[in-house]
Amino acid sequence: MSDVEDIFDINKILRKSFVGIESLSKDKNIELIFEMSPTLPRELRGDVQEIEDFLTIMLTFVFKYTQNTEIVLTLNAPEDFIYEELVSFKIEQSGVSKEKVLLFLETELVHSLKKLDGKVVYDENDIHLSIPLIIGELGFRRHYRLPSKSMLQKKVLLIAESENSTRCITKMFKYFPYDVDLGFHEYVDDNSSLSSYDLVVVEESLATDSFTVMVEKVQKVKNLKYVILTNSSSSVISGHASISTHLLRPVTQESIFELIISLFGDDKFDKESDAMTASVDRRSDQRKNNIGTIGVNKIIEEKKSVAELVLDIEEGLKNAKEQGFLYTDELQHFLGTFDKSDLYFREIVNEKQNNKIKEFCIDLEKQSKRIGAGGMQKFADIISLIYIYDKLDMLPIYPGRYHIELDKLTVEIKKYLHIK
């Protein structure tokens, strides 16, 4: 892998790659569609310029030789993206002959892949490549966080001609999670009720005047958002006050994220709803708060009194046998993932980044359990108790304790691996 480790937003890289082939896309009337796995981190580390070059070379080749009207680039990543993982870039049914694809992979793309330590995956897919990339920030599992709970779980009506585009955009909305209903060409002029939806997204070519009138009627009694799906190079529909904004192709996960914030971020009703939700949460949490700091301390001390091995090798080997992994590889992976993570833990505790603290401890507990690190599992359990009983004022003492626990575990792992 390249020694260059720039932090980059994968969505911005995809947009830049599209700009590189936009004129070719327009000339041949080919639509580029991104299908992004919800497990794909928003921010990654790697050689930005090489990744941009790789994507541009690959897309230029496909767009030059394909006879298709749509190209779907699928990006996928493992569900548990802990530190460095393989990210796959896949184009199925490229519309290019197998001979040309193989020649391209073995000549034009080979140098770019070598710089990225990437590999060609030879399977039933026309073009399938995997590249190792590092997560932008350790422990950050939820990659797109809406600033308000009231922005979540809206109901969407999506009307588009392309099945591929519809599938991919639906997946992006469901990340938040939104309930998505699909409409079709004949649906547009139908006198169907729109009052059950919070948001309607309609392809520009299907946004008829009669449908827009239907939307306007609903908007008189409900705050229905009306969005036009359009090409970046096309002339946008104007003159309708009912249109909230436009969603530009090719759509990325960040496009949907920013769309939701722009539409629902300043909604007075949403803010009042958030206040009510917070009030309900406070009342429901009061029972937990009644236990008091002394009670929580007692529970924690009881948990701490239970003796646990720093590294239970027998337990770790048992897990390796049952789950089918090499124990030494897993220990090396733990060292690579959590090396100097005590500095990161101290930083997020000092900055009171509670979501990141919780996500970090989830990863820490999972990896500790796999290798049999009982002491570290117990530490993660204790942090969980602090959150369960909402005693976050106790957290500042734990970065120091984590440093000690991590140091002890690192010594034991290196001893087993015969690393000085």
N, C-alpha and C positions, 0 to 999 in steps of 0.2 A: 504494500500500500504506500502511496505517496507520503512523504514526511510533512507535507503541507496540511495543516488542520485548521482551515478557516471555518468559522461558524456561519452557516447560511440557511436561509429559508427555502425549503424545497419548492414551495409554490412560486417564488420569484424566479428560481432557476427554470422552472417549466415555462413560465411566461416569456422569459428571455429567449428560450429555445424556440418558442413559437414565433417570436419576432423575426428570428433568423430565417424561417421558411414561410413567412406570412405571404409574401408576394407569390411564391410558388403555389401556395394553398389557394390563393385568389385566382391565379391564372388557370389552374386545373379544376377549380370548384370542388376542392376536397376539404372536408371538415375534420379538424383534429379534436379528439375527445380524450380527456384524462379520466381514468378510473383509478381512484386513490383509496387504498386500504385504510380503514380507521386506525390500524395499528402503526401506520407510517408516521414517525415523528415530524412535527412541523419544522423543527430546527435540528440540523445535523452538522457534523464536522467532516471536512474532507477538502480536497483540492478543487475549489470552486471553478477555476478556469478549465481544468481538465474535464470536469463533469459537464460543464456547459458545452465544451467542444465535442465531447462524446455524444451528448443528446442531439446536438445540431447535425453532426455527421450522420447519425442513424436516421433521424427524421428526414433529412434532405434526400438520402438514398431512397427511402420508402416513397416519399412524395414524388420523386422524379420518375420512378418506374411503375408505380401502382396504377391500376385501372379502377380502383375502388373510389367511392365518393365519401367514404368515412374511414378514418384510421383511429383505432382505439389504442392508446398507450396505457397499459396497466402497471401501476406501481404497488408493490406489496412488500410487507415486512413481517417478521415473526411477531406473535402476540405479545411475548415478553421481551421487549427491546430494552435490555438491561444496560449494555455498554456498546460493544461493537458487534453488529449483526450484518448479515447479507441482505441487501435490498435488491429486489428483482425488478427489472424493466422488461416488459413483455409486450410484443405486438403480435396478436393472433390474426390469421387470415389477412396478411399484408397485401395480397393481390400481386405479389412479385414471385416469379418462378423460383423454385427451390435451388436451381443451379446458380442463379444470380445472387440469391441470399447467401449461400455457402461461400461463394467467391468473395463477396463483400465482407463477411465475417472473418475470413482467413487472410484478407489483404488490407482493405481500407480501415477496418476497425481494430485490427490486432494491436497496433501501436498504442492507441488510446486506452484500450483495455489493459494493456501491460502496465502502463503508468498508474492505473487505478487499482491494480491487482484484481481486476475483474475477470470473469470467466463466461464462456458461452455454455449455455445449458442446451444440450441437444435432446429435444423431445418432440412432441407432436406440434408444438407451436412453431410458427415461422421464424420468429426472432425472440429469443429469450436469453437475457444476460443478467448476471448477478454481480454486484459490487459491494465490498465491505465498507460500511460507513459507521461512524460513531455518533451516538446520540448527543444532541447539543448540550443537554444539561442532565447530569446524573439524577435519577429518581423522578424525573418529570414524565408521568405516564399519561395524563390527560392533556393532549397537545393543543386543544382549542377550548378555552374557558370563557363562557359568556359572563359578563360582569353582573348579571342579574338573574335570579331564579325565574322571574316572570317571563324571561325571554325563552325559556325552555318549553318543550312539548306543545308547540303551536300546531295547528292543522293546516295543511297545504294542499292546494289543487294544482297539479302540474300538467300542462297541456303542451306537448311537443310532438313533432312528426317522427323523429328518429327514436327507435327503440333503444339503441345504444346510449344516446344522450339522456334519454329518460331514466334508464337504469342507473347510470353513473350519478346523475344529479340527485336522484332519489336516495342513493346510498349516502351522499354527502349531507342531505337534510336529516337523515335518520341518525346521524352521529350525535345529535344534540339532546334528546331524540325528538324528532318531529313525526307526526302521523301524516303520511303522504298518500293522497288519492290521485290516480292517473286519469286524465281525460284524453279524448282523441278528437280527430278532425270534426267528426259529426257532432261532438259534444258542444263545440263552440257556439253554435247558433241555437242550441236546444235551450228551452226555457227551464233549465234546472236550477234548483235553489243553491245559491252561493253563500247563504247566511251562516252556514255551519263552519265556514273557513275563516282563518285569520289572514291567510296569504294566498294569492293566486299568481302563478307564474305561467305566462303564455308566450309561446314562440311568436316572434314578430309577424311572420307570414300568416299566422292563424288568429291574430288579434283583430277580429272583424269589428266594424262599427256597432253591429247589433249586440255583440258580446260586451263591448265596452259600455253600452247603455245599460245592460244588465248589471254590470259592476257598479255603475254610478247609482243605480237604484238602491243597491245594498249598502253602499257607502253613506247614504242619507240616514241610515238607522244603526250602522255599525262601522267601526274603524277597520275596514277591510283594505289590506295593502294589495296593490296591483302592480306587478312587475313584468316587464317585457324582456324576453330572452332574445338577444340579438348578436350579430357578428360585430366585432370591433371595427370593421371597415364599412359597415352598412350605415345608411342614414337612419337615425333613430326616429321613432314616431313622436311627433310633438303635437301640441294643440289640445291635448286632453288633460284637464286638471286632475282627472281621476288616476292617472299614472303616477305611481309613487317614485319609481326609479327604473333603471335598466340593469340587467345582468348580462355581462359581456362574455362571449365565447372566446377561447375555450375556458370552461368553468373549472376552477380548482376548489379544494376544500376551504382555502382561505377566502375565496370569493363568496362562498355561502356564509362563512363566519362574519365577514365584513358587511354582507347584505343584511343579516339579521340585526346586527348592532345598529346599522343606519336606519332600519325601519322601526325597530322597537325600543331603541335606546332612550328616546326622549318622550316616551308615552306616559302621560300623567297617570293613567289608570294602572299601568305597570308598576310605577313607583309606589302608588298607594297599596297595590297588591303585595309588593315586597315588604312594606311596612307591616301589613297584617300578618304575613307569613312569619316574619321575624318575631312578632308578638306571640304567635301560636307556638313557635319553636322555644321561646323563652319559658312559656308556661309548661310545656311538655318536658323541658330539661330541669325544671325546678326540683323534681323528685331526686334526680341525680345529684344536684347541688346540695341537697339537704344532708348528704352523707358527711360533708365537711372535710377540711384538709387533714384533720387528725385521723379521720376514718380512712381516707385514701392512703395516708402514710402507713397505717397499720397493715392494709392490704398489700402494699408494695413491700414492706419489710418482711411479711410472711412469704411473699414470692421470692424475695432475695435470699431468704434463709434456706430455700431448697437447693441442695448442692447439685451443680451441673458441671460436667466436664467441659473444659475450654474447647477441646476437639475430641469428640467421641469417634475414633477411627472405625471401630467396629460397626457403629450405626451408619456412618457414611458409606462404608463398603457394602453394607446391606442395601442401602438406598440405591447405590450404583448398580448392583446386581438386579434388583427388582425393576428399576426404571431404564436400564440399558444404557448407561453412560460410563465413561472411564473416570474413576475417582481422581486420579492425578490431574486429568484435564480440568475437572470441575474445581479442584483446589487452585490451579493456575488461573482459571477464569475468575474465581473469587478475588484473588490477589490483584488481578488486572482491573477488576471492576471497582473494588473498594479501597484501592491504594490512595492514601491521602484524603479519603472521604470524611475523615474527622474534621478537616478544615471546612469542607462544604457543609457538613452538619452544623458546625458552629455558626457559619454564616447565615444559614436559613433560620436557625433558632434566634439569632440576634435580630434578624430582620422580621421575625414573627410571620414567616411565610408558611402558614399552617398546612395548606394543601400539599406543598412540596415536602414538608416534614412527614406527613402521613404516607405519602407515596414512597418516600425514601425508606421508611420503616417497613412498608409492605414488601419491597424488593429485598431489604436486608433480612427480614424474617424468612422469606422464601428460599433465598440462597443459603442462609445459615442452616436451615432444616435439611437441605440436600446434602451438605457436607458433614452434618452431625455436630455443628457448632452450638452446643447447648447453652453456653454462657451468653452468646450473642443473641440466640433466640429469646432468652429470658429478658435481655435488655430491650429488644423490640416489643415484647409483651408488656413490659412496664410502661413504655411510651404509649402503647395503645390504651392502657388503663388511665393514664393521665388525660387522654382525649375522651374516653368514655365518661369519666366523671367531671370533665370540663374544668380541670385544674391546671390550666396552661401556665399559671404563674410559677409552677414548679419546674418548668422546662429548663431555665437557664443553668441549672447545676448539671444537666445531663451531657452537654458536649464534652466536658472534662471526663466524665465517667465513660463516655463512648470512646474517647481517645485511649483510655487505659485498657478497655475491653478489646478494642481493635488491635492494640499493640500486643497483647497477650496471644490473641488468636493468630496474628501474623507470624509470631515466633514459632508457634506450634505447627503451622502449615509449612513454613520454610524448613523446620526440622524434619518433617515427614518427607518433604521433597528433596532434602539434602541441599538446600540453597543456603549459602552463607550470607 
